[in-house]
Amino acid sequence: MSDQPPLLVGISGPSSSGKTTLSRLLRDIFPPSQLSILHLDDFYLTDAEIPLKNGVQDWDCLESLDLPLLRSTLTHIKEKGRIPPDFVSKEDQNSVGEHNVSETLISSLRERVRSLVKERNWDRHVVIVDGFLLFSEEMKEVREAFDVRLFMRTSYATAKRRREARKGYVTLEGFWEDPPGYVDQIVWPNYVQDHRFLFVRGDVEGELDEAVCGELGVEGMPKEAEGNLGVGLEWAVGVLEKWIR
């Protein structure tokens, strides 16, 4: 094991922007066992503790999360270099959509990254945390824990289509399916409220505010990567390669 602290990478963005899929692709590109994934969705409170908004459970707000557990887990990772051995992910029981990234591109990036890692004898462990609320102002303490902050983006129309195509989610105590209208009533309004500060004039479908993102160390996914995870994967690999030194 490396004597360096792990490289802690946060991947955030709206629901259904491809965070988990990107994280899993990166795990496949890096050398075996050198990259681990932690999901923010594994830090939800029990089903009964999820707050209500207009009579509907709100799984997309800060109050739905066990923040003390998240903080203690991140502290353990920083100190020990690994995710706690007794930590069990329920998120890995949930499926992710088709990514449509060609195997040719994945193989090419895998060879590029692994060659660079070998050439520089780089053995630092990478831990990715993916989640919908990692970079909000209310999560400042968590946001600052990351060495790398990758922010994904997608349009309202794409997020709505992808989210509504999902069959449901495994939870701590059972299974959750979004009720009709959930994206419009809960998911998208929460996303806008928590992330408008990252965008020019608060327009979350517009341009990222370079000054704000620069000050916070947030790397914004290029707009041309929206709807094309292959471009998004190349971007993420390019950012992480700068740390292989």
Backbone bond lengths (Angstrom), bond angles and torsions (degrees), N, CA, C in turn:
res aa  C-N    CA-C-N  psi(-1)  N-CA   C-N-CA  omega(-1)  CA-C   N-CA-C  phi
1 M - - - 1.459 - - 1.521 109.57 -
2 S 1.347 115.85 141.18 1.452 120.51 179.05 1.521 110.85 -64.08
3 D 1.361 115.14 147.69 1.455 118.55 175.58 1.529 110.97 -85.81
4 Q 1.338 116.73 0.18 1.456 120.79 174.99 1.526 110.06 -84.01
5 P 1.333 117.68 151.25 1.461 118.81 173.90 1.522 109.28 -65.64
6 P 1.317 117.96 155.67 1.463 119.73 -179.40 1.523 111.32 -64.39
7 L 1.302 116.06 152.55 1.464 121.42 172.84 1.522 106.66 -83.91
8 L 1.320 116.28 112.57 1.465 121.18 -176.09 1.528 109.08 -96.26
9 V 1.317 116.00 117.80 1.459 122.65 -174.44 1.529 109.89 -115.79
10 G 1.317 116.60 123.33 1.455 120.70 175.12 1.520 109.51 -99.85
11 I 1.331 116.87 131.34 1.466 121.97 174.70 1.519 106.95 -120.02
12 S 1.317 116.14 112.37 1.461 119.78 -175.93 1.524 110.39 -127.42
13 G 1.321 114.86 173.51 1.454 121.09 -178.06 1.514 109.74 148.72
14 P 1.322 117.60 178.21 1.463 120.24 -176.65 1.526 113.13 -66.63
15 S 1.310 115.44 161.72 1.458 121.33 175.26 1.526 109.29 -54.56
16 S 1.331 115.52 137.32 1.470 122.50 175.47 1.523 113.54 69.45
17 S 1.337 117.17 23.96 1.467 119.76 176.91 1.526 111.87 -88.98
18 G 1.340 117.88 -4.92 1.460 121.18 177.16 1.515 114.90 101.43
19 K 1.328 117.33 17.39 1.471 121.50 -176.20 1.526 112.16 -59.83
20 T 1.326 116.01 -50.62 1.468 119.71 -177.31 1.516 111.21 -68.08
21 T 1.323 116.69 -39.96 1.463 120.13 178.69 1.521 110.60 -62.87
22 L 1.327 116.99 -44.34 1.464 120.55 178.06 1.529 110.36 -61.72
23 S 1.321 117.10 -42.64 1.467 120.72 -179.79 1.523 110.81 -59.93
24 R 1.319 116.59 -43.31 1.467 119.94 -178.74 1.519 111.78 -69.74
25 L 1.327 117.40 -34.50 1.463 119.78 176.03 1.520 110.71 -65.88
26 L 1.334 116.81 -40.91 1.467 120.15 177.84 1.527 111.18 -63.53
27 R 1.320 116.49 -37.83 1.474 119.92 177.45 1.519 110.82 -61.61
28 D 1.332 116.75 -34.46 1.457 121.47 -179.65 1.526 111.89 -76.31
29 I 1.325 116.36 -23.55 1.464 120.77 -177.84 1.526 111.75 -84.22
30 F 1.319 117.69 -37.96 1.464 120.93 179.80 1.531 110.35 -74.02
31 P 1.339 117.86 160.39 1.464 119.92 178.28 1.524 111.56 -55.03
32 P 1.331 117.66 149.46 1.464 121.65 -178.96 1.528 111.69 -52.97
33 S 1.299 115.07 134.92 1.467 123.75 175.94 1.524 114.05 70.27
34 Q 1.340 118.19 5.39 1.469 118.51 -179.78 1.531 111.88 -93.66
35 L 1.318 117.11 -10.15 1.459 120.18 -179.58 1.523 109.50 -133.27
36 S 1.334 116.30 127.59 1.465 122.96 177.95 1.524 109.29 -118.00
37 I 1.333 115.89 157.90 1.462 120.88 -178.37 1.524 110.41 -124.18
38 L 1.320 114.79 135.64 1.459 122.78 173.23 1.528 106.32 -121.85
39 H 1.325 116.67 135.22 1.465 121.01 -177.17 1.526 110.79 -107.98
40 L 1.318 116.67 131.36 1.461 120.22 175.87 1.528 110.65 -58.44
41 D 1.320 116.32 -31.56 1.472 120.10 179.82 1.522 112.53 -62.60
42 D 1.327 117.30 -16.81 1.465 119.98 176.64 1.527 112.47 -79.07
43 F 1.333 116.48 0.51 1.463 120.28 -178.11 1.533 112.06 -114.41
44 Y 1.326 115.72 21.20 1.455 118.41 173.21 1.524 110.03 -68.69
45 L 1.322 114.73 150.84 1.457 120.67 171.54 1.525 109.04 -70.60
46 T 1.321 116.83 175.42 1.459 119.68 176.62 1.524 109.51 -63.18
47 D 1.302 116.50 157.89 1.467 121.26 -177.60 1.526 111.78 -53.26
48 A 1.326 116.02 -40.65 1.463 120.04 -176.44 1.525 112.52 -70.31
49 E 1.343 117.30 -19.77 1.465 121.38 -177.39 1.529 113.41 -92.40
50 I 1.307 117.62 -6.24 1.469 120.05 -179.40 1.526 108.70 -67.28
51 P 1.336 117.62 127.09 1.474 119.68 -175.88 1.529 112.76 -67.17
52 L 1.331 114.75 158.27 1.459 121.32 179.22 1.520 110.21 -101.30
53 K 1.305 116.24 143.16 1.457 122.87 173.77 1.517 107.46 -131.79
54 N 1.314 115.71 113.92 1.474 120.98 -175.74 1.527 111.80 54.19
55 G 1.330 114.46 39.41 1.463 119.89 176.51 1.509 115.08 82.08
56 V 1.346 117.89 2.92 1.469 122.06 -178.58 1.531 109.03 -120.14
57 Q 1.320 117.32 139.23 1.460 120.04 177.81 1.527 110.28 -62.14
58 D 1.325 116.26 133.70 1.463 122.45 -178.98 1.520 109.09 -107.51
59 W 1.333 115.41 98.39 1.456 121.84 179.81 1.530 112.06 -86.71
60 D 1.319 117.27 0.93 1.462 121.18 -173.64 1.519 113.04 -114.96
61 C 1.316 116.82 29.34 1.454 120.92 178.94 1.530 110.22 -125.74
62 L 1.318 115.51 162.75 1.459 122.03 -178.84 1.524 112.16 -58.20
63 E 1.336 115.82 -37.76 1.469 120.92 -175.28 1.527 113.40 -69.08
64 S 1.336 117.34 -9.43 1.458 120.12 179.11 1.528 112.32 -85.55
65 L 1.348 116.35 -4.50 1.460 120.83 -172.51 1.524 112.88 -106.95
66 D 1.327 115.42 148.59 1.460 122.41 174.08 1.525 107.42 -88.53
67 L 1.326 116.47 84.31 1.465 120.84 -174.87 1.531 113.91 -66.91
68 P 1.347 119.24 -38.44 1.477 117.75 176.17 1.526 112.78 -58.13
69 L 1.336 116.98 -39.16 1.464 119.97 178.56 1.525 110.53 -67.63
70 L 1.319 117.32 -40.04 1.463 120.72 178.01 1.520 110.42 -61.13
71 R 1.330 116.51 -47.77 1.467 120.05 -178.72 1.531 111.61 -62.07
72 S 1.333 116.69 -43.52 1.473 119.49 -178.40 1.529 110.75 -67.32
73 T 1.334 116.72 -33.13 1.464 120.08 178.41 1.522 110.69 -68.99
74 L 1.332 117.12 -41.96 1.468 120.48 177.67 1.533 110.71 -64.22
75 T 1.326 116.62 -38.15 1.465 120.50 177.28 1.527 110.63 -62.70
76 H 1.328 116.53 -43.02 1.464 121.19 178.13 1.524 110.12 -60.55
77 I 1.335 116.79 -43.66 1.465 120.64 -179.59 1.522 110.39 -61.07
78 K 1.328 116.11 -45.48 1.473 120.13 -179.06 1.525 111.48 -63.32
79 E 1.322 116.69 -37.74 1.465 120.61 -176.29 1.526 113.04 -82.66
80 K 1.333 116.68 -37.76 1.465 121.10 -174.01 1.523 113.83 -103.06
81 G 1.340 116.46 -17.24 1.457 119.31 178.21 1.507 115.31 86.12
82 R 1.320 116.67 0.88 1.460 120.39 -177.13 1.523 109.86 -145.12
83 I 1.324 115.81 160.57 1.457 121.64 171.21 1.530 107.38 -67.02
84 P 1.345 118.99 141.16 1.471 120.22 179.40 1.523 111.73 -49.19
85 P 1.332 118.26 133.45 1.467 121.47 -174.67 1.526 114.40 -62.08
86 D 1.335 117.17 -24.46 1.465 119.50 -178.59 1.527 112.11 -93.65
87 F 1.325 116.81 6.98 1.458 119.86 -178.62 1.529 109.38 -80.00
88 V 1.316 116.97 125.16 1.471 122.38 -179.28 1.525 109.06 -114.41
89 S 1.310 116.38 126.92 1.454 121.00 -177.67 1.528 111.18 -91.39
90 K 1.337 115.99 124.90 1.463 119.49 171.07 1.519 110.56 -86.10
91 E 1.344 115.86 -23.71 1.461 120.61 -178.76 1.520 111.09 -61.97
92 D 1.333 117.23 -30.41 1.456 119.86 178.84 1.530 111.86 -67.42
93 Q 1.326 116.91 -11.15 1.461 120.14 175.76 1.531 111.62 -85.58
94 N 1.334 116.13 -10.95 1.457 120.47 178.65 1.521 110.11 -92.12
95 S 1.313 115.78 141.09 1.454 120.24 -178.70 1.524 110.58 -80.49
96 V 1.322 115.86 160.73 1.465 121.38 172.39 1.523 107.06 -120.88
97 G 1.307 115.57 156.15 1.457 119.51 -175.94 1.525 113.14 -72.90
98 E 1.334 115.62 172.94 1.449 121.06 175.95 1.529 109.62 -63.78
99 H 1.330 116.64 136.80 1.459 117.94 -177.25 1.526 113.51 -99.59
100 N 1.330 117.26 -19.90 1.462 121.45 177.66 1.536 113.21 57.72
101 V 1.311 116.77 25.41 1.460 120.47 173.77 1.529 107.31 -90.09
102 S 1.302 116.76 129.12 1.461 119.89 -175.28 1.524 111.39 -67.79
103 E 1.318 114.91 145.05 1.460 120.11 177.75 1.527 110.47 -64.78
104 T 1.328 116.32 -28.14 1.469 120.26 177.64 1.523 110.44 -62.36
105 L 1.344 116.45 -45.54 1.466 120.29 178.95 1.516 110.82 -65.93
106 I 1.334 117.32 -43.85 1.469 120.65 -179.99 1.527 110.26 -59.99
107 S 1.328 116.78 -45.08 1.466 120.77 -179.69 1.523 111.54 -64.01
108 S 1.333 115.92 -40.15 1.460 120.26 179.57 1.526 111.40 -63.91
109 L 1.334 116.57 -44.56 1.463 120.76 179.42 1.522 111.11 -68.22
110 R 1.317 116.12 -36.45 1.464 120.12 178.26 1.530 110.43 -62.20
111 E 1.313 116.16 -46.89 1.471 120.06 179.62 1.530 110.61 -63.08
112 R 1.345 116.44 -40.21 1.464 120.64 -178.71 1.531 111.70 -64.30
113 V 1.324 115.41 -46.55 1.461 119.65 -177.73 1.522 111.26 -68.84
114 R 1.316 116.62 -46.16 1.460 118.95 -177.08 1.533 112.06 -66.99
115 S 1.330 116.71 -32.21 1.469 119.59 175.88 1.522 110.49 -66.56
116 L 1.338 115.90 -41.26 1.461 120.40 179.57 1.527 111.21 -65.91
117 V 1.335 115.95 -42.00 1.460 120.61 178.33 1.530 110.59 -60.88
118 K 1.327 116.03 -43.05 1.474 120.48 -179.58 1.520 110.65 -68.59
119 E 1.326 116.60 -43.86 1.466 121.44 -178.06 1.527 111.71 -60.01
120 R 1.324 116.23 -38.37 1.465 120.40 -176.58 1.525 112.88 -98.83
121 N 1.346 114.79 4.44 1.468 120.05 178.53 1.534 110.23 52.06
122 W 1.304 115.20 47.16 1.473 122.26 -173.67 1.525 108.50 -94.01
123 D 1.345 116.65 113.70 1.463 119.26 -176.05 1.533 112.24 -117.96
124 R 1.296 116.69 18.74 1.469 120.53 -179.84 1.527 109.87 -69.89
125 H 1.318 116.66 132.91 1.458 120.10 179.63 1.525 109.68 -78.71
126 V 1.328 115.62 143.88 1.464 122.38 179.98 1.523 108.65 -112.36
127 V 1.319 116.24 129.66 1.462 121.21 174.79 1.525 108.07 -120.85
128 I 1.322 115.94 117.98 1.456 121.48 176.95 1.521 109.10 -97.14
129 V 1.321 115.69 133.49 1.464 121.37 170.86 1.519 106.25 -114.25
130 D 1.326 117.29 121.04 1.454 119.04 178.32 1.526 109.39 -111.51
131 G 1.330 115.90 138.72 1.456 118.53 -178.55 1.514 112.75 -176.08
132 F 1.319 115.29 158.03 1.459 121.82 -172.51 1.525 113.93 -79.22
133 L 1.332 118.91 -10.64 1.463 120.04 -169.36 1.523 112.70 -135.52
134 L 1.307 117.58 25.70 1.470 120.08 -171.73 1.516 113.96 -75.06
135 F 1.329 118.02 -25.29 1.464 120.22 -172.10 1.522 113.85 -110.88
136 S 1.308 118.54 8.44 1.459 120.35 -179.05 1.532 109.78 -68.07
137 E 1.313 116.41 160.54 1.460 121.08 179.57 1.520 111.24 -62.78
138 E 1.329 117.17 -33.75 1.463 120.35 179.83 1.527 112.21 -72.17
139 M 1.326 116.16 -13.90 1.470 121.19 177.92 1.528 110.11 -108.65
140 K 1.310 116.85 29.38 1.462 121.39 -174.57 1.524 112.20 -55.09
141 E 1.323 117.04 -43.57 1.468 120.71 -178.90 1.518 111.25 -61.42
142 V 1.321 115.97 -40.59 1.469 120.37 177.81 1.523 109.90 -70.38
143 R 1.314 116.85 -44.77 1.477 121.68 -179.50 1.522 110.95 -55.23
144 E 1.314 116.55 -41.95 1.459 120.51 -176.98 1.531 113.27 -71.76
145 A 1.323 117.14 -13.50 1.473 119.97 179.84 1.530 111.83 -73.96
146 F 1.345 117.07 -19.39 1.464 119.97 -175.14 1.520 112.31 -84.24
147 D 1.341 114.57 140.94 1.466 120.43 173.05 1.523 110.18 -78.69
148 V 1.333 115.91 -36.23 1.466 122.74 -178.89 1.521 107.80 -126.58
149 R 1.348 115.96 134.75 1.461 120.62 -179.03 1.531 109.01 -125.75
150 L 1.323 116.45 105.90 1.460 121.80 -178.98 1.531 108.95 -104.09
151 F 1.312 116.14 124.22 1.463 120.27 -178.09 1.521 109.94 -112.64
152 M 1.331 115.07 118.99 1.458 121.22 178.44 1.527 109.34 -93.25
153 R 1.286 115.79 159.80 1.456 119.40 -177.77 1.524 109.87 -141.89
154 T 1.304 115.21 156.91 1.460 120.49 174.02 1.513 107.66 -160.76
155 S 1.300 116.36 163.08 1.462 120.58 -179.09 1.523 110.15 -81.55
156 Y 1.322 115.04 162.26 1.461 120.52 175.33 1.526 110.40 -57.04
157 A 1.318 117.05 -45.36 1.472 120.66 -176.24 1.528 111.02 -61.77
158 T 1.333 116.25 -43.32 1.464 119.45 -179.61 1.524 111.20 -69.07
159 A 1.324 117.05 -42.80 1.465 120.38 179.13 1.523 110.60 -61.21
160 K 1.316 116.48 -42.42 1.468 120.74 -179.46 1.530 110.53 -64.54
161 R 1.317 116.46 -45.51 1.472 120.04 -179.27 1.522 111.13 -62.34
162 R 1.326 116.55 -46.13 1.465 119.81 -177.04 1.524 111.22 -68.93
163 R 1.329 116.96 -43.95 1.465 120.46 -178.19 1.519 110.41 -63.11
164 E 1.316 117.37 -43.79 1.461 120.28 -177.34 1.522 112.52 -72.72
165 A 1.335 117.22 -14.36 1.463 120.43 176.81 1.523 112.20 -83.32
166 R 1.332 116.81 -12.93 1.462 120.17 -179.34 1.525 110.89 -73.81
167 K 1.314 114.67 148.59 1.471 120.23 -176.55 1.514 112.98 -86.59
168 G 1.314 117.50 -16.45 1.463 119.98 -178.67 1.516 110.67 141.13
169 Y 1.341 115.21 -175.91 1.461 120.90 -172.79 1.527 110.98 -138.59
170 V 1.338 115.15 137.18 1.457 120.46 171.36 1.524 107.81 -73.21
171 T 1.332 117.35 132.04 1.464 122.28 179.66 1.522 109.50 -117.98
172 L 1.327 116.44 -179.73 1.460 119.90 179.76 1.519 112.25 -59.75
173 E 1.332 115.30 -35.13 1.465 118.86 -173.31 1.517 114.30 -119.32
174 G 1.314 117.56 6.99 1.455 117.50 -178.81 1.511 112.89 169.48
175 F 1.328 116.02 -124.17 1.454 121.55 -173.46 1.521 108.57 -148.13
176 W 1.324 116.60 139.67 1.464 121.56 -178.15 1.523 110.25 -122.58
177 E 1.313 116.23 132.57 1.454 122.02 171.53 1.516 108.42 -121.05
178 D 1.325 116.67 133.80 1.461 119.69 179.05 1.527 110.66 -61.91
179 P 1.329 118.10 130.66 1.463 119.85 173.62 1.525 110.10 -73.20
180 P 1.313 118.24 164.74 1.464 120.93 179.03 1.531 111.31 -56.19
181 G 1.319 116.13 137.87 1.454 121.20 177.62 1.515 115.04 80.43
182 Y 1.323 117.46 7.17 1.469 120.85 -173.44 1.532 112.53 -64.92
183 V 1.320 116.93 -38.60 1.468 119.32 -179.78 1.529 110.38 -62.34
184 D 1.320 116.48 -45.42 1.462 120.58 -177.11 1.526 112.89 -72.57
185 Q 1.323 116.68 -33.11 1.465 120.11 -176.65 1.530 113.10 -86.41
186 I 1.334 116.69 -33.53 1.466 120.79 -170.76 1.531 112.33 -121.38
187 V 1.311 116.79 -60.46 1.469 121.45 -167.32 1.527 112.79 -62.62
188 W 1.325 117.19 -57.36 1.459 119.44 -174.02 1.526 112.53 -70.05
189 P 1.329 119.90 -44.01 1.475 118.63 177.29 1.523 113.06 -57.63
190 N 1.338 117.47 -39.77 1.461 120.30 177.77 1.528 111.31 -64.07
191 Y 1.326 115.74 -42.73 1.465 119.72 179.62 1.535 110.69 -60.81
192 V 1.315 116.43 -46.29 1.469 120.66 -179.94 1.525 110.38 -60.69
193 Q 1.316 116.34 -46.54 1.461 121.08 -178.08 1.528 112.01 -59.57
194 D 1.320 116.69 -41.07 1.463 121.12 -173.82 1.526 114.29 -86.51
195 H 1.344 118.04 -13.76 1.465 118.84 -172.86 1.525 114.81 -128.73
196 R 1.301 118.49 -0.09 1.464 118.86 -178.42 1.531 112.29 -60.91
197 F 1.337 116.56 -27.00 1.468 119.87 -178.38 1.529 112.69 -65.08
198 L 1.343 117.69 -17.37 1.457 121.80 179.39 1.529 112.82 -83.61
199 F 1.339 117.21 -9.23 1.458 121.35 -172.27 1.527 112.14 -115.56
200 V 1.312 115.43 152.70 1.460 121.66 176.32 1.523 109.17 -61.89
201 R 1.313 116.14 126.76 1.477 123.75 -179.67 1.534 112.40 56.16
202 G 1.328 117.83 21.66 1.452 121.10 175.84 1.508 114.95 71.85
203 D 1.333 117.73 13.26 1.467 122.14 -178.46 1.520 109.22 -89.74
204 V 1.341 117.17 101.54 1.464 120.84 -174.21 1.526 113.74 -71.01
205 E 1.326 116.98 -6.32 1.463 119.50 173.97 1.530 110.42 -106.21
206 G 1.330 115.62 7.46 1.458 120.72 178.58 1.514 111.87 -101.15
207 E 1.328 115.35 -142.55 1.463 120.56 -176.77 1.521 111.22 -91.89
208 L 1.324 115.73 142.66 1.463 120.22 173.12 1.529 109.24 -67.20
209 D 1.304 115.99 144.87 1.463 121.66 177.92 1.533 107.74 -80.28
210 E 1.322 116.74 106.50 1.462 120.90 -174.57 1.525 112.46 -62.04
211 A 1.325 116.40 -35.24 1.466 119.55 -179.13 1.527 110.97 -66.88
212 V 1.329 116.30 -46.30 1.467 120.98 -179.96 1.527 110.08 -64.98
213 C 1.327 116.74 -47.78 1.464 120.10 -178.91 1.526 110.86 -63.04
214 G 1.335 116.09 -38.75 1.456 119.74 178.94 1.512 111.98 -64.05
215 E 1.324 116.05 -42.09 1.463 120.20 179.73 1.517 111.57 -64.07
216 L 1.337 116.96 -34.95 1.458 121.47 -178.04 1.531 112.89 -90.93
217 G 1.329 117.39 -4.35 1.453 120.24 -178.50 1.511 113.00 70.83
218 V 1.325 117.07 28.87 1.463 121.71 180.00 1.524 109.19 -93.99
219 E 1.322 116.19 124.26 1.462 122.50 176.61 1.530 107.67 -92.94
220 G 1.334 116.48 114.04 1.458 120.19 -178.05 1.511 112.57 -88.56
221 M 1.317 116.24 131.75 1.459 121.17 176.86 1.531 109.57 -59.10
222 P 1.328 118.81 133.19 1.467 120.07 178.91 1.527 111.32 -61.01
223 K 1.314 115.31 145.62 1.459 120.53 -174.88 1.527 112.39 -59.44
224 E 1.344 116.27 -32.11 1.461 119.25 -179.21 1.527 112.96 -68.35
225 A 1.329 116.51 -11.65 1.471 119.94 177.99 1.524 112.12 -84.20
226 E 1.327 117.80 -11.25 1.465 119.88 177.13 1.525 108.48 -61.34
227 G 1.312 116.12 125.41 1.460 119.93 179.53 1.509 113.58 79.85
228 N 1.336 118.51 0.52 1.463 121.90 179.44 1.518 107.99 -136.95
229 L 1.325 116.31 89.39 1.460 120.10 -174.40 1.523 112.27 -67.85
230 G 1.336 116.62 -21.49 1.458 118.95 176.14 1.521 110.90 -62.38
231 V 1.329 116.66 -43.49 1.461 121.56 177.03 1.529 109.37 -65.71
232 G 1.346 115.94 -40.52 1.459 120.26 178.22 1.519 112.26 -63.16
233 L 1.324 116.44 -38.02 1.466 120.68 179.28 1.527 110.65 -66.87
234 E 1.329 117.12 -42.98 1.469 120.17 177.64 1.523 110.68 -61.19
235 W 1.330 116.10 -40.99 1.465 120.48 177.71 1.528 111.13 -61.05
236 A 1.332 117.17 -48.33 1.469 121.20 -178.32 1.520 111.19 -63.10
237 V 1.322 117.07 -42.55 1.464 120.60 178.18 1.523 110.25 -61.84
238 G 1.343 116.70 -42.06 1.452 120.67 179.17 1.522 112.61 -60.07
239 V 1.335 116.36 -40.25 1.469 120.60 178.24 1.529 110.17 -65.52
240 L 1.324 116.87 -46.33 1.462 120.17 -176.39 1.524 112.24 -69.58
241 E 1.327 117.39 -29.88 1.466 119.66 179.63 1.533 111.43 -61.75
242 K 1.318 117.05 -27.35 1.472 119.82 179.43 1.529 111.58 -64.79
243 W 1.339 116.27 -19.86 1.470 120.49 -178.39 1.516 112.03 -92.79
244 I 1.301 117.09 -7.65 1.468 120.43 179.90 1.523 106.93 -86.38
245 R 1.314 116.03 90.15 1.460 120.93 -174.83 1.521 110.75 -147.48
